[in-house]
Amino acid sequence: MKFTDLVEGLEMIVEYKIRDAIGKTISELNKRNVLSASFASDDIINSGFIELNIQIVSIIEQFSNLKLLKKAEITLLKEGINKVIDSQSKLLIDEATKVTSFEPNYLKLKYSIKESKRILNIQIERLLREKRQKTISIWWDILKIAITAIIAGFIGGYIKDIFFMQNQ
């Protein structure tokens, strides 16, 4: 399976998880008979963004387990998750407005979107640093092997000269 196919399939998975979280919140608000209250739309959006942030961290954790992840693929992953954040924030606004008939607090909404993008940037930066560290570790191991081979060659040559000089 191609990496782009994996990234494109993220939105459907995240949307399902967010709809599940929203459904639980709506059910809870409905049990308390406060679904028509003005704060209900904010509660729905908050629960959706909490789930979105959890999914962002989970997705990046899953992709960080891939062995040979290239920088271009990490950039593609970041762009894909940014699209998911934008589309899911619109979904959250529509769902909250449809269910509660109240407009959500747009200041909280903008803060939640910024928070999700900040979490995304932190996780991507962590992934890039891990990749850099793995690359440095691999080159360090190769360098240690090369230095060991060179030193062993000098020692072997010295020992060879000692033994062959005695025979002459």
VMD Tcl script that builds the backbone (N, CA, C; Angstrom):
set m [mol new atoms 504]
animate dup $m
set s [atomselect $m all]
$s set {name element resname resid chain x y z} {
  {N N MET 1 A 0.839 -1.177 0.000}
  {CA C MET 1 A 0.000 0.000 0.000}
  {C C MET 1 A 0.889 1.247 0.000}
  {N N LYS 2 A 0.508 2.232 -0.797}
  {CA C LYS 2 A 1.296 3.450 -0.886}
  {C C LYS 2 A 1.083 4.330 0.338}
  {N N PHE 3 A 2.096 5.135 0.614}
  {CA C PHE 3 A 2.035 6.025 1.768}
  {C C PHE 3 A 0.921 7.053 1.600}
  {N N THR 4 A 0.726 7.544 0.378}
  {CA C THR 4 A -0.332 8.542 0.139}
  {C C THR 4 A -1.711 7.956 0.424}
  {N N ASP 5 A -1.896 6.669 0.120}
  {CA C ASP 5 A -3.181 6.030 0.418}
  {C C ASP 5 A -3.426 5.953 1.921}
  {N N LEU 6 A -2.343 5.703 2.677}
  {CA C LEU 6 A -2.473 5.664 4.134}
  {C C LEU 6 A -2.891 7.022 4.690}
  {N N VAL 7 A -2.282 8.079 4.156}
  {CA C VAL 7 A -2.577 9.431 4.641}
  {C C VAL 7 A -3.981 9.850 4.240}
  {N N GLU 8 A -4.409 9.499 3.032}
  {CA C GLU 8 A -5.740 9.892 2.572}
  {C C GLU 8 A -6.845 9.184 3.352}
  {N N GLY 9 A -6.574 7.999 3.861}
  {CA C GLY 9 A -7.574 7.271 4.623}
  {C C GLY 9 A -7.752 7.761 6.046}
  {N N LEU 10 A -6.903 8.689 6.462}
  {CA C LEU 10 A -6.968 9.172 7.842}
  {C C LEU 10 A -8.263 9.906 8.163}
  {N N GLU 11 A -8.743 10.699 7.210}
  {CA C GLU 11 A -9.896 11.547 7.494}
  {C C GLU 11 A -11.128 10.729 7.859}
  {N N MET 12 A -11.344 9.638 7.159}
  {CA C MET 12 A -12.500 8.804 7.441}
  {C C MET 12 A -12.401 8.190 8.840}
  {N N ILE 13 A -11.215 7.748 9.208}
  {CA C ILE 13 A -11.013 7.129 10.525}
  {C C ILE 13 A -11.234 8.158 11.630}
  {N N VAL 14 A -10.634 9.338 11.462}
  {CA C VAL 14 A -10.746 10.386 12.473}
  {C C VAL 14 A -12.191 10.867 12.582}
  {N N GLU 15 A -12.851 10.996 11.446}
  {CA C GLU 15 A -14.249 11.446 11.473}
  {C C GLU 15 A -15.126 10.464 12.243}
  {N N TYR 16 A -14.905 9.186 12.054}
  {CA C TYR 16 A -15.681 8.182 12.787}
  {C C TYR 16 A -15.467 8.326 14.286}
  {N N LYS 17 A -14.211 8.479 14.698}
  {CA C LYS 17 A -13.909 8.606 16.135}
  {C C LYS 17 A -14.531 9.872 16.714}
  {N N ILE 18 A -14.461 10.968 15.945}
  {CA C ILE 18 A -15.022 12.237 16.419}
  {C C ILE 18 A -16.547 12.143 16.515}
  {N N ARG 19 A -17.178 11.546 15.518}
  {CA C ARG 19 A -18.639 11.389 15.571}
  {C C ARG 19 A -19.054 10.528 16.763}
  {N N ASP 20 A -18.259 9.535 17.079}
  {CA C ASP 20 A -18.537 8.698 18.240}
  {C C ASP 20 A -18.447 9.526 19.530}
  {N N ALA 21 A -17.399 10.343 19.641}
  {CA C ALA 21 A -17.236 11.190 20.832}
  {C C ALA 21 A -18.359 12.223 20.924}
  {N N ILE 22 A -18.735 12.807 19.790}
  {CA C ILE 22 A -19.832 13.782 19.775}
  {C C ILE 22 A -21.137 13.101 20.190}
  {N N GLY 23 A -21.360 11.898 19.674}
  {CA C GLY 23 A -22.579 11.160 20.017}
  {C C GLY 23 A -22.686 10.906 21.512}
  {N N LYS 24 A -21.572 10.548 22.124}
  {CA C LYS 24 A -21.576 10.326 23.574}
  {C C LYS 24 A -21.890 11.621 24.321}
  {N N THR 25 A -21.324 12.720 23.869}
  {CA C THR 25 A -21.575 14.011 24.522}
  {C C THR 25 A -23.033 14.433 24.350}
  {N N ILE 26 A -23.553 14.260 23.147}
  {CA C ILE 26 A -24.957 14.616 22.899}
  {C C ILE 26 A -25.872 13.764 23.774}
  {N N SER 27 A -25.558 12.485 23.880}
  {CA C SER 27 A -26.362 11.591 24.722}
  {C C SER 27 A -26.319 12.035 26.180}
  {N N GLU 28 A -25.144 12.398 26.643}
  {CA C GLU 28 A -24.998 12.859 28.031}
  {C C GLU 28 A -25.763 14.164 28.267}
  {N N LEU 29 A -25.669 15.103 27.313}
  {CA C LEU 29 A -26.392 16.364 27.449}
  {C C LEU 29 A -27.901 16.149 27.387}
  {N N ASN 30 A -28.308 15.213 26.556}
  {CA C ASN 30 A -29.730 14.920 26.440}
  {C C ASN 30 A -30.270 14.280 27.721}
  {N N LYS 31 A -29.471 13.447 28.376}
  {CA C LYS 31 A -29.891 12.836 29.649}
  {C C LYS 31 A -30.105 13.898 30.711}
  {N N ARG 32 A -29.294 14.942 30.685}
  {CA C ARG 32 A -29.422 16.012 31.680}
  {C C ARG 32 A -30.421 17.081 31.254}
  {N N ASN 33 A -31.038 16.911 30.081}
  {CA C ASN 33 A -32.009 17.862 29.522}
  {C C ASN 33 A -31.422 19.258 29.324}
  {N N VAL 34 A -30.181 19.320 28.902}
  {CA C VAL 34 A -29.547 20.611 28.647}
  {C C VAL 34 A -29.036 20.705 27.211}
  {N N LEU 35 A -29.584 19.868 26.334}
  {CA C LEU 35 A -29.145 19.869 24.943}
  {C C LEU 35 A -29.492 21.172 24.242}
  {N N SER 36 A -30.537 21.839 24.695}
  {CA C SER 36 A -30.937 23.101 24.071}
  {C C SER 36 A -30.304 24.311 24.755}
  {N N ALA 37 A -29.418 24.086 25.709}
  {CA C ALA 37 A -28.754 25.202 26.382}
  {C C ALA 37 A -27.655 25.768 25.480}
  {N N SER 38 A -27.293 27.007 25.736}
  {CA C SER 38 A -26.306 27.666 24.875}
  {C C SER 38 A -24.910 27.070 25.017}
  {N N PHE 39 A -24.600 26.510 26.171}
  {CA C PHE 39 A -23.263 25.939 26.362}
  {C C PHE 39 A -23.121 24.543 25.742}
  {N N ALA 40 A -24.224 23.954 25.301}
  {CA C ALA 40 A -24.181 22.595 24.754}
  {C C ALA 40 A -23.342 22.532 23.485}
  {N N SER 41 A -23.443 23.563 22.651}
  {CA C SER 41 A -22.648 23.547 21.414}
  {C C SER 41 A -21.158 23.597 21.733}
  {N N ASP 42 A -20.783 24.359 22.760}
  {CA C ASP 42 A -19.370 24.402 23.156}
  {C C ASP 42 A -18.904 23.060 23.716}
  {N N ASP 43 A -19.763 22.390 24.468}
  {CA C ASP 43 A -19.411 21.068 24.992}
  {C C ASP 43 A -19.208 20.057 23.870}
  {N N ILE 44 A -20.069 20.121 22.871}
  {CA C ILE 44 A -19.947 19.210 21.728}
  {C C ILE 44 A -18.637 19.468 20.989}
  {N N ILE 45 A -18.339 20.726 20.755}
  {CA C ILE 45 A -17.098 21.069 20.046}
  {C C ILE 45 A -15.881 20.682 20.876}
  {N N ASN 46 A -15.929 20.934 22.180}
  {CA C ASN 46 A -14.791 20.567 23.037}
  {C C ASN 46 A -14.537 19.062 23.024}
  {N N SER 47 A -15.604 18.280 23.108}
  {CA C SER 47 A -15.409 16.824 23.096}
  {C C SER 47 A -14.864 16.366 21.748}
  {N N GLY 48 A -15.305 17.012 20.674}
  {CA C GLY 48 A -14.792 16.673 19.345}
  {C C GLY 48 A -13.319 17.012 19.208}
  {N N PHE 49 A -12.913 18.176 19.715}
  {CA C PHE 49 A -11.505 18.560 19.611}
  {C C PHE 49 A -10.613 17.744 20.540}
  {N N ILE 50 A -11.144 17.348 21.683}
  {CA C ILE 50 A -10.358 16.463 22.558}
  {C C ILE 50 A -10.065 15.153 21.829}
  {N N GLU 51 A -11.087 14.600 21.195}
  {CA C GLU 51 A -10.896 13.358 20.432}
  {C C GLU 51 A -9.970 13.577 19.238}
  {N N LEU 52 A -10.104 14.726 18.567}
  {CA C LEU 52 A -9.230 15.046 17.434}
  {C C LEU 52 A -7.772 15.100 17.867}
  {N N ASN 53 A -7.507 15.751 18.992}
  {CA C ASN 53 A -6.128 15.844 19.490}
  {C C ASN 53 A -5.579 14.467 19.874}
  {N N ILE 54 A -6.424 13.651 20.474}
  {CA C ILE 54 A -6.000 12.285 20.808}
  {C C ILE 54 A -5.654 11.518 19.536}
  {N N GLN 55 A -6.465 11.691 18.508}
  {CA C GLN 55 A -6.213 10.988 17.248}
  {C C GLN 55 A -4.962 11.499 16.544}
  {N N ILE 56 A -4.684 12.797 16.637}
  {CA C ILE 56 A -3.469 13.344 16.035}
  {C C ILE 56 A -2.242 12.689 16.657}
  {N N VAL 57 A -2.209 12.654 17.970}
  {CA C VAL 57 A -1.067 12.039 18.665}
  {C C VAL 57 A -0.968 10.557 18.318}
  {N N SER 58 A -2.097 9.872 18.296}
  {CA C SER 58 A -2.113 8.439 17.992}
  {C C SER 58 A -1.631 8.159 16.571}
  {N N ILE 59 A -2.082 8.948 15.617}
  {CA C ILE 59 A -1.688 8.748 14.216}
  {C C ILE 59 A -0.195 8.960 14.047}
  {N N ILE 60 A 0.328 10.011 14.630}
  {CA C ILE 60 A 1.759 10.283 14.477}
  {C C ILE 60 A 2.582 9.219 15.189}
  {N N GLU 61 A 2.101 8.721 16.319}
  {CA C GLU 61 A 2.781 7.611 17.004}
  {C C GLU 61 A 2.827 6.376 16.107}
  {N N GLN 62 A 1.718 6.082 15.451}
  {CA C GLN 62 A 1.675 4.915 14.576}
  {C C GLN 62 A 2.621 5.081 13.388}
  {N N PHE 63 A 2.653 6.267 12.797}
  {CA C PHE 63 A 3.541 6.494 11.664}
  {C C PHE 63 A 5.007 6.558 12.095}
  {N N SER 64 A 5.267 6.942 13.337}
  {CA C SER 64 A 6.657 6.996 13.790}
  {C C SER 64 A 7.246 5.601 13.958}
  {N N ASN 65 A 6.398 4.585 14.036}
  {CA C ASN 65 A 6.889 3.213 14.141}
  {C C ASN 65 A 7.377 2.656 12.809}
  {N N LEU 66 A 7.081 3.357 11.700}
  {CA C LEU 66 A 7.594 2.926 10.410}
  {C C LEU 66 A 9.103 3.131 10.380}
  {N N LYS 67 A 9.829 2.192 9.825}
  {CA C LYS 67 A 11.288 2.205 9.879}
  {C C LYS 67 A 11.902 3.299 9.010}
  {N N LEU 68 A 11.613 3.295 7.736}
  {CA C LEU 68 A 12.290 4.193 6.804}
  {C C LEU 68 A 11.363 5.308 6.335}
  {N N LEU 69 A 10.956 6.150 7.251}
  {CA C LEU 69 A 10.066 7.255 6.942}
  {C C LEU 69 A 10.905 8.423 6.437}
  {N N LYS 70 A 10.615 8.878 5.222}
  {CA C LYS 70 A 11.386 9.954 4.612}
  {C C LYS 70 A 10.815 11.308 5.017}
  {N N LYS 71 A 11.638 12.341 4.867}
  {CA C LYS 71 A 11.205 13.684 5.241}
  {C C LYS 71 A 10.025 14.138 4.382}
  {N N ALA 72 A 10.025 13.770 3.112}
  {CA C ALA 72 A 8.906 14.132 2.229}
  {C C ALA 72 A 7.618 13.467 2.696}
  {N N GLU 73 A 7.726 12.243 3.189}
  {CA C GLU 73 A 6.540 11.548 3.692}
  {C C GLU 73 A 6.041 12.192 4.982}
  {N N ILE 74 A 6.954 12.668 5.800}
  {CA C ILE 74 A 6.554 13.362 7.024}
  {C C ILE 74 A 5.825 14.659 6.672}
  {N N THR 75 A 6.323 15.369 5.656}
  {CA C THR 75 A 5.662 16.592 5.200}
  {C C THR 75 A 4.273 16.276 4.651}
  {N N LEU 76 A 4.168 15.195 3.896}
  {CA C LEU 76 A 2.877 14.766 3.363}
  {C C LEU 76 A 1.916 14.414 4.492}
  {N N LEU 77 A 2.425 13.751 5.514}
  {CA C LEU 77 A 1.609 13.413 6.675}
  {C C LEU 77 A 1.114 14.677 7.376}
  {N N LYS 78 A 1.992 15.650 7.533}
  {CA C LYS 78 A 1.611 16.917 8.186}
  {C C LYS 78 A 0.521 17.630 7.387}
  {N N GLU 79 A 0.681 17.681 6.075}
  {CA C GLU 79 A -0.334 18.325 5.238}
  {C C GLU 79 A -1.669 17.586 5.327}
  {N N GLY 80 A -1.602 16.253 5.330}
  {CA C GLY 80 A -2.826 15.460 5.431}
  {C C GLY 80 A -3.547 15.693 6.741}
  {N N ILE 81 A -2.796 15.758 7.837}
  {CA C ILE 81 A -3.425 15.984 9.140}
  {C C ILE 81 A -3.951 17.409 9.241}
  {N N ASN 82 A -3.269 18.373 8.626}
  {CA C ASN 82 A -3.788 19.741 8.595}
  {C C ASN 82 A -5.137 19.797 7.882}
  {N N LYS 83 A -5.255 19.060 6.770}
  {CA C LYS 83 A -6.540 19.005 6.058}
  {C C LYS 83 A -7.616 18.370 6.936}
  {N N VAL 84 A -7.230 17.334 7.669}
  {CA C VAL 84 A -8.180 16.672 8.567}
  {C C VAL 84 A -8.651 17.644 9.647}
  {N N ILE 85 A -7.732 18.410 10.212}
  {CA C ILE 85 A -8.093 19.381 11.258}
  {C C ILE 85 A -9.085 20.401 10.710}
  {N N ASP 86 A -8.805 20.923 9.512}
  {CA C ASP 86 A -9.699 21.921 8.932}
  {C C ASP 86 A -11.080 21.338 8.631}
  {N N SER 87 A -11.103 20.164 8.020}
  {CA C SER 87 A -12.407 19.584 7.661}
  {C C SER 87 A -13.189 19.158 8.904}
  {N N GLN 88 A -12.519 18.640 9.895}
  {CA C GLN 88 A -13.215 18.186 11.097}
  {C C GLN 88 A -13.699 19.357 11.944}
  {N N SER 89 A -12.987 20.486 11.903}
  {CA C SER 89 A -13.482 21.654 12.639}
  {C C SER 89 A -14.774 22.169 12.000}
  {N N LYS 90 A -14.847 22.117 10.673}
  {CA C LYS 90 A -16.102 22.499 10.003}
  {C C LYS 90 A -17.217 21.523 10.351}
  {N N LEU 91 A -16.877 20.244 10.389}
  {CA C LEU 91 A -17.861 19.229 10.763}
  {C C LEU 91 A -18.379 19.483 12.179}
  {N N LEU 92 A -17.475 19.817 13.081}
  {CA C LEU 92 A -17.873 20.067 14.471}
  {C C LEU 92 A -18.803 21.270 14.578}
  {N N ILE 93 A -18.513 22.326 13.850}
  {CA C ILE 93 A -19.384 23.513 13.869}
  {C C ILE 93 A -20.770 23.147 13.346}
  {N N ASP 94 A -20.801 22.441 12.219}
  {CA C ASP 94 A -22.090 22.070 11.627}
  {C C ASP 94 A -22.901 21.178 12.562}
  {N N GLU 95 A -22.253 20.191 13.152}
  {CA C GLU 95 A -22.958 19.277 14.058}
  {C C GLU 95 A -23.472 20.006 15.295}
  {N N ALA 96 A -22.621 20.850 15.880}
  {CA C ALA 96 A -23.036 21.567 17.091}
  {C C ALA 96 A -24.191 22.518 16.799}
  {N N THR 97 A -24.138 23.192 15.666}
  {CA C THR 97 A -25.202 24.125 15.307}
  {C C THR 97 A -26.497 23.376 14.985}
  {N N LYS 98 A -26.366 22.262 14.287}
  {CA C LYS 98 A -27.542 21.489 13.903}
  {C C LYS 98 A -28.257 20.894 15.119}
  {N N VAL 99 A -27.487 20.372 16.063}
  {CA C VAL 99 A -28.082 19.695 17.211}
  {C C VAL 99 A -28.638 20.680 18.234}
  {N N THR 100 A -27.911 21.777 18.484}
  {CA C THR 100 A -28.308 22.674 19.570}
  {C C THR 100 A -29.020 23.937 19.118}
  {N N SER 101 A -28.962 24.266 17.837}
  {CA C SER 101 A -29.534 25.493 17.273}
  {C C SER 101 A -28.863 26.749 17.820}
  {N N PHE 102 A -27.676 26.614 18.380}
  {CA C PHE 102 A -26.905 27.752 18.864}
  {C C PHE 102 A -25.571 27.792 18.130}
  {N N GLU 103 A -25.133 29.003 17.853}
  {CA C GLU 103 A -23.800 29.162 17.263}
  {C C GLU 103 A -22.758 28.950 18.361}
  {N N PRO 104 A -21.690 28.248 18.048}
  {CA C PRO 104 A -20.652 28.032 19.070}
  {C C PRO 104 A -19.844 29.297 19.306}
  {N N ASN 105 A -19.116 29.308 20.386}
  {CA C ASN 105 A -18.228 30.409 20.718}
  {C C ASN 105 A -17.026 30.332 19.774}
  {N N TYR 106 A -16.934 31.284 18.840}
  {CA C TYR 106 A -15.889 31.207 17.821}
  {C C TYR 106 A -14.499 31.470 18.375}
  {N N LEU 107 A -14.409 32.176 19.476}
  {CA C LEU 107 A -13.113 32.388 20.101}
  {C C LEU 107 A -12.557 31.064 20.639}
  {N N LYS 108 A -13.425 30.284 21.296}
  {CA C LYS 108 A -13.007 28.965 21.771}
  {C C LYS 108 A -12.678 28.045 20.601}
  {N N LEU 109 A -13.459 28.170 19.532}
  {CA C LEU 109 A -13.235 27.336 18.356}
  {C C LEU 109 A -11.877 27.633 17.735}
  {N N LYS 110 A -11.562 28.918 17.576}
  {CA C LYS 110 A -10.252 29.280 17.014}
  {C C LYS 110 A -9.122 28.808 17.918}
  {N N TYR 111 A -9.325 28.931 19.218}
  {CA C TYR 111 A -8.311 28.444 20.158}
  {C C TYR 111 A -8.126 26.931 20.008}
  {N N SER 112 A -9.220 26.203 19.879}
  {CA C SER 112 A -9.132 24.750 19.742}
  {C C SER 112 A -8.432 24.347 18.453}
  {N N ILE 113 A -8.710 25.075 17.372}
  {CA C ILE 113 A -8.033 24.785 16.104}
  {C C ILE 113 A -6.538 25.063 16.236}
  {N N LYS 114 A -6.178 26.189 16.856}
  {CA C LYS 114 A -4.762 26.504 17.052}
  {C C LYS 114 A -4.089 25.468 17.947}
  {N N GLU 115 A -4.797 25.025 18.964}
  {CA C GLU 115 A -4.253 24.014 19.874}
  {C C GLU 115 A -3.994 22.697 19.133}
  {N N SER 116 A -4.922 22.311 18.272}
  {CA C SER 116 A -4.735 21.081 17.496}
  {C C SER 116 A -3.549 21.202 16.554}
  {N N LYS 117 A -3.422 22.352 15.910}
  {CA C LYS 117 A -2.284 22.547 15.000}
  {C C LYS 117 A -0.972 22.624 15.777}
  {N N ARG 118 A -1.005 23.176 16.981}
  {CA C ARG 118 A 0.201 23.218 17.809}
  {C C ARG 118 A 0.616 21.805 18.214}
  {N N ILE 119 A -0.353 20.998 18.594}
  {CA C ILE 119 A -0.057 19.598 18.937}
  {C C ILE 119 A 0.517 18.878 17.725}
  {N N LEU 120 A -0.059 19.133 16.549}
  {CA C LEU 120 A 0.449 18.529 15.321}
  {C C LEU 120 A 1.898 18.932 15.086}
  {N N ASN 121 A 2.197 20.217 15.216}
  {CA C ASN 121 A 3.565 20.696 14.980}
  {C C ASN 121 A 4.547 20.115 15.984}
  {N N ILE 122 A 4.144 20.019 17.231}
  {CA C ILE 122 A 5.027 19.440 18.249}
  {C C ILE 122 A 5.306 17.976 17.943}
  {N N GLN 123 A 4.278 17.233 17.579}
  {CA C GLN 123 A 4.460 15.811 17.295}
  {C C GLN 123 A 5.295 15.592 16.033}
  {N N ILE 124 A 5.089 16.417 15.014}
  {CA C ILE 124 A 5.889 16.300 13.783}
  {C C ILE 124 A 7.343 16.653 14.077}
  {N N GLU 125 A 7.564 17.695 14.877}
  {CA C GLU 125 A 8.940 18.068 15.241}
  {C C GLU 125 A 9.611 16.930 16.014}
  {N N ARG 126 A 8.871 16.292 16.904}
  {CA C ARG 126 A 9.408 15.152 17.642}
  {C C ARG 126 A 9.775 14.016 16.692}
  {N N LEU 127 A 8.902 13.772 15.714}
  {CA C LEU 127 A 9.150 12.722 14.730}
  {C C LEU 127 A 10.391 13.036 13.898}
  {N N LEU 128 A 10.548 14.297 13.493}
  {CA C LEU 128 A 11.733 14.688 12.721}
  {C C LEU 128 A 13.008 14.561 13.547}
  {N N ARG 129 A 12.944 14.917 14.816}
  {CA C ARG 129 A 14.132 14.787 15.679}
  {C C ARG 129 A 14.504 13.322 15.891}
  {N N GLU 130 A 13.497 12.474 16.064}
  {CA C GLU 130 A 13.779 11.042 16.193}
  {C C GLU 130 A 14.432 10.503 14.929}
  {N N LYS 131 A 13.951 10.956 13.767}
  {CA C LYS 131 A 14.522 10.522 12.491}
  {C C LYS 131 A 15.970 10.982 12.378}
  {N N ARG 132 A 16.229 12.241 12.746}
  {CA C ARG 132 A 17.601 12.757 12.730}
  {C C ARG 132 A 18.496 11.956 13.668}
  {N N GLN 133 A 17.974 11.652 14.853}
  {CA C GLN 133 A 18.756 10.905 15.837}
  {C C GLN 133 A 19.068 9.500 15.336}
  {N N LYS 134 A 18.106 8.854 14.678}
  {CA C LYS 134 A 18.345 7.528 14.116}
  {C C LYS 134 A 19.416 7.593 13.030}
  {N N THR 135 A 19.353 8.636 12.190}
  {CA C THR 135 A 20.338 8.789 11.124}
  {C C THR 135 A 21.728 8.989 11.711}
  {N N ILE 136 A 21.841 9.839 12.714}
  {CA C ILE 136 A 23.132 10.069 13.359}
  {C C ILE 136 A 23.630 8.782 14.000}
  {N N SER 137 A 22.752 8.037 14.618}
  {CA C SER 137 A 23.122 6.780 15.267}
  {C C SER 137 A 23.654 5.771 14.252}
  {N N ILE 138 A 23.001 5.690 13.100}
  {CA C ILE 138 A 23.449 4.756 12.058}
  {C C ILE 138 A 24.833 5.148 11.558}
  {N N TRP 139 A 25.032 6.445 11.273}
  {CA C TRP 139 A 26.344 6.885 10.774}
  {C C TRP 139 A 27.422 6.708 11.839}
  {N N TRP 140 A 27.098 6.896 13.098}
  {CA C TRP 140 A 28.058 6.696 14.176}
  {C C TRP 140 A 28.469 5.230 14.262}
  {N N ASP 141 A 27.514 4.334 14.108}
  {CA C ASP 141 A 27.825 2.899 14.126}
  {C C ASP 141 A 28.732 2.519 12.953}
  {N N ILE 142 A 28.444 3.065 11.776}
  {CA C ILE 142 A 29.293 2.788 10.608}
  {C C ILE 142 A 30.699 3.334 10.824}
  {N N LEU 143 A 30.793 4.525 11.391}
  {CA C LEU 143 A 32.099 5.125 11.669}
  {C C LEU 143 A 32.889 4.290 12.674}
  {N N LYS 144 A 32.225 3.774 13.702}
  {CA C LYS 144 A 32.913 2.921 14.682}
  {C C LYS 144 A 33.448 1.649 14.024}
  {N N ILE 145 A 32.677 1.062 13.129}
  {CA C ILE 145 A 33.125 -0.142 12.433}
  {C C ILE 145 A 34.339 0.173 11.557}
  {N N ALA 146 A 34.285 1.308 10.847}
  {CA C ALA 146 A 35.402 1.688 9.973}
  {C C ALA 146 A 36.668 1.950 10.788}
  {N N ILE 147 A 36.551 2.663 11.886}
  {CA C ILE 147 A 37.725 2.952 12.730}
  {C C ILE 147 A 38.290 1.658 13.309}
  {N N THR 148 A 37.424 0.764 13.729}
  {CA C THR 148 A 37.874 -0.529 14.253}
  {C C THR 148 A 38.626 -1.315 13.182}
  {N N ALA 149 A 38.119 -1.289 11.938}
  {CA C ALA 149 A 38.778 -2.007 10.841}
  {C C ALA 149 A 40.152 -1.405 10.538}
  {N N ILE 150 A 40.241 -0.093 10.560}
  {CA C ILE 150 A 41.522 0.567 10.283}
  {C C ILE 150 A 42.537 0.235 11.377}
  {N N ILE 151 A 42.121 0.339 12.619}
  {CA C ILE 151 A 43.025 0.027 13.732}
  {C C ILE 151 A 43.445 -1.445 13.679}
  {N N ALA 152 A 42.496 -2.325 13.388}
  {CA C ALA 152 A 42.822 -3.750 13.288}
  {C C ALA 152 A 43.792 -3.997 12.142}
  {N N GLY 153 A 43.646 -3.269 11.057}
  {CA C GLY 153 A 44.582 -3.400 9.935}
  {C C GLY 153 A 45.984 -2.987 10.322}
  {N N PHE 154 A 46.114 -1.867 11.037}
  {CA C PHE 154 A 47.437 -1.424 11.492}
  {C C PHE 154 A 48.051 -2.431 12.465}
  {N N ILE 155 A 47.270 -2.904 13.394}
  {CA C ILE 155 A 47.776 -3.878 14.365}
  {C C ILE 155 A 48.175 -5.168 13.652}
  {N N GLY 156 A 47.332 -5.617 12.728}
  {CA C GLY 156 A 47.653 -6.830 11.967}
  {C C GLY 156 A 48.913 -6.664 11.147}
  {N N GLY 157 A 49.082 -5.506 10.516}
  {CA C GLY 157 A 50.297 -5.240 9.737}
  {C C GLY 157 A 51.525 -5.184 10.624}
  {N N TYR 158 A 51.419 -4.608 11.782}
  {CA C TYR 158 A 52.542 -4.515 12.720}
  {C C TYR 158 A 52.942 -5.904 13.204}
  {N N ILE 159 A 51.941 -6.705 13.565}
  {CA C ILE 159 A 52.218 -8.071 14.034}
  {C C ILE 159 A 52.829 -8.898 12.908}
  {N N LYS 160 A 52.354 -8.721 11.696}
  {CA C LYS 160 A 52.892 -9.448 10.549}
  {C C LYS 160 A 54.349 -9.088 10.325}
  {N N ASP 161 A 54.681 -7.804 10.428}
  {CA C ASP 161 A 56.072 -7.376 10.255}
  {C C ASP 161 A 56.966 -7.964 11.347}
  {N N ILE 162 A 56.462 -8.036 12.563}
  {CA C ILE 162 A 57.267 -8.587 13.671}
  {C C ILE 162 A 57.567 -10.057 13.416}
  {N N PHE 163 A 56.578 -10.836 13.020}
  {CA C PHE 163 A 56.786 -12.267 12.815}
  {C C PHE 163 A 57.630 -12.551 11.581}
  {N N PHE 164 A 57.477 -11.798 10.517}
  {CA C PHE 164 A 58.233 -12.048 9.313}
  {C C PHE 164 A 59.654 -11.523 9.422}
  {N N MET 165 A 59.893 -10.545 10.257}
  {CA C MET 165 A 61.254 -10.042 10.459}
  {C C MET 165 A 62.072 -11.054 11.250}
  {N N GLN 166 A 61.471 -11.790 12.142}
  {CA C GLN 166 A 62.198 -12.778 12.939}
  {C C GLN 166 A 62.646 -13.939 12.065}
  {N N ASN 167 A 61.891 -14.278 11.048}
  {CA C ASN 167 A 62.233 -15.407 10.183}
  {C C ASN 167 A 63.374 -15.071 9.237}
  {N N GLN 168 A 63.706 -13.849 8.985}
  {CA C GLN 168 A 64.757 -13.499 8.048}
  {C C GLN 168 A 66.087 -13.507 8.644}
}
mol reanalyze $m
mol bondsrecalc $m
mol representation Tube
mol addrep $m
